[in-house]
Amino acid sequence: MTAPAPHHPHATPDLFALSDIRGPVLRPGDPDYAAEVTGFNLAALHTPELVVCATGADDVVAAMRWATATGTPVAVQATGHGANFPVENGLLINTSRMTDVRIDATARTATVAAGAKWRHVLEAAAPHGFAALNGSSTDVGVIGYTLGGGLPVLGRAYGYAADHVRSFQVVTPDGTLHEADADHEPELFWALRGGKGNVGVVTELVCDLLPLNRVLGGGIYCPGEHAEALLNAYTAWTPTLPPQMCSAFSILRLPPLPQIPEPLRGGFWARVAAIWTGNPAEGERLLAPIREAAPVVVDTVAEMDYTAVDQVYAEPQDPLPARESCALMRDLTPDAVRTFLDHAGPAAPADYPLLLVELRHMGGELARPAAVEDAVCARDAGYLLETVGVLAGPEAAAAVETATVALNAAMAPYGTGRTMVNIHGAPGDEADRARAWTPEVYTRLRAAKATYDPANLLRFGHAVTPAAA
């Protein structure tokens, strides 16, 4: 559609670049506005002044030129899984129409457009016998996930998703379209792999695929009252594992919703989710100590096509308002385990508000430096603590916040002091945002921000501030 003439006090001829945009350009009150601004995480309610529904890189270029000409701050959304921060005023670029995925079977790569989900990549790669480094839900967008480093379900076996990016096509705030890789604009390439969306709007990336089409995976569920036995077995088990075994221990307090299958619906559970890339018989043998640790009620571990990988973590498929957080743990000492259980285990109040508290095993390839340096800063973690709470009204939101803060504070003595940007939750002040990186990497990111976005137009979400001139 043709955009209405923008009304902005800093009017320049560049304003009218919006009329070149092929996709819809929407304002509050337009019929499709609400649908375009609403993401998967319903906790963040966006109210931008303008929405550009981009259909390709040219639309993003035009939108960014307009934003620079008018001094308008910019946010980007594809799926909204990471929408932990409300976008108020400003310009929202919605890339959800840009879902093209192209597979190069000879090079073993995928070229992925800005709005594609991991599900789209797996569907395109599977006929060639390939898999990808997606996270625990394939409904998540490829670009935002990878910009934050990307913690895959197969991370211990292959490393971070950002480690496997070959190149980006990215629009910087001045409206310039760049091709960035290890040899061309290496500092821009570095900042995009783990630095989140601080230096530009990515319209396409090229990433490696894995020569893998089947895995052993699923969840082993025990009644929640056996959480201590299962967690003690888990912490004894994980140090013995080869990197091909990727896993997490979770405590789940599931609501009585019809989309949750029986007997899990409405229950209190302790679970080990695992995925193994080696010989299935060897994987089954390695899982024996977990199955023997406590009474097993549900066991979904089985050989599967990799396209069915969502069965491993069984995450919600419908949008919901959620508060998430994470903290990187050095190790799970006996004191750390006791502290975790005292807060979130069977001894917690019956109305404990967190849907999920999880300890994911790190290490393996996640501990190795990337072949080409990137901005991921979680390689020294032994485990990752993640929490998710559903914000079903003001009282629930307050209870979730209290429980989240209390658990993270109690576990802080056992942590590295850092988080992962994709699971950080709502970013706080600058010191809080900086916890996603080492001080050295944060300083370097601020310098990159000053180079590519000196006016700090990309200031929504987990943004860093440009270094002073």
Stockholm file with secondary structure:
# STOCKHOLM 1.0

chainA/1-469         MTAPAPHHPHATPDLFALSDIRGPVLRPGDPDYAAEVTGFNLAALHTPELVVCATGADDVVAAMRWATATGTPVAVQATGHGANFPVENGLLINTSRMTDVRIDATARTATVAAGAKWRHVLEAAAPHGFAALNGSSTDVGVIGYTLGGGLPVLGRAYGYAADHVRSFQVVTPDGTLHEADADHEPELFWALRGGKGNVGVVTELVCDLLPLNRVLGGGIYCPGEHAEALLNAYTAWTPTLPPQMCSAFSILRLPPLPQIPEPLRGGFWARVAAIWTGNPAEGERLLAPIREAAPVVVDTVAEMDYTAVDQVYAEPQDPLPARESCALMRDLTPDAVRTFLDHAGPAAPADYPLLLVELRHMGGELARPAAVEDAVCARDAGYLLETVGVLAGPEAAAAVETATVALNAAMAPYGTGRTMVNIHGAPGDEADRARAWTPEVYTRLRAAKATYDPANLLRFGHAVTPAAA
#=GR chainA/1-469 SS CCCCCCCCTTCCGGGGGGGGCCSCEECTTSTTHHHHHCCSBTTSCCBCSEEEECCSHHHHHHHHHHHHHHTCCEEEESSCTTCCSCCBSSEEEECTTCCCEEEETTTTEEEEETTCBHHHHHHHHGGGTCBCCCCSCTTSBHHHHHHTTCCCTTHHHHCCGGGGEEEEEEECTTSCEEEEESSSSHHHHHHHTTSTTSSCEEEEEEEECBSCCEEEEEEEEEEGGGHHHHHHHHHHHGGGCCTTEEEEEEEEECCCCTTSCTTTTTCEEEEEEEEECSCHHHHHHHTHHHHTTSCCSEECCEEEEGGGTHHHHCCCCSCBCEEEEEEEESCCCHHHHHHHHHHHSTTSCTTCCEEEEEEEECCGGGGSCCSSCCSCCCTTCSEEEEEEEECCSHHHHHHHHHHHHHHHHHHGGGBCSCCCGGGSCSCCSHHHHHTTSCHHHHHHHHHHHHHHCTTCCCCSSSCCCCCCC
#=GC SS_cons         CCCCCCCCTTCCGGGGGGGGCCSCEECTTSTTHHHHHCCSBTTSCCBCSEEEECCSHHHHHHHHHHHHHHTCCEEEESSCTTCCSCCBSSEEEECTTCCCEEEETTTTEEEEETTCBHHHHHHHHGGGTCBCCCCSCTTSBHHHHHHTTCCCTTHHHHCCGGGGEEEEEEECTTSCEEEEESSSSHHHHHHHTTSTTSSCEEEEEEEECBSCCEEEEEEEEEEGGGHHHHHHHHHHHGGGCCTTEEEEEEEEECCCCTTSCTTTTTCEEEEEEEEECSCHHHHHHHTHHHHTTSCCSEECCEEEEGGGTHHHHCCCCSCBCEEEEEEEESCCCHHHHHHHHHHHSTTSCTTCCEEEEEEEECCGGGGSCCSSCCSCCCTTCSEEEEEEEECCSHHHHHHHHHHHHHHHHHHGGGBCSCCCGGGSCSCCSHHHHHTTSCHHHHHHHHHHHHHHCTTCCCCSSSCCCCCCC
//
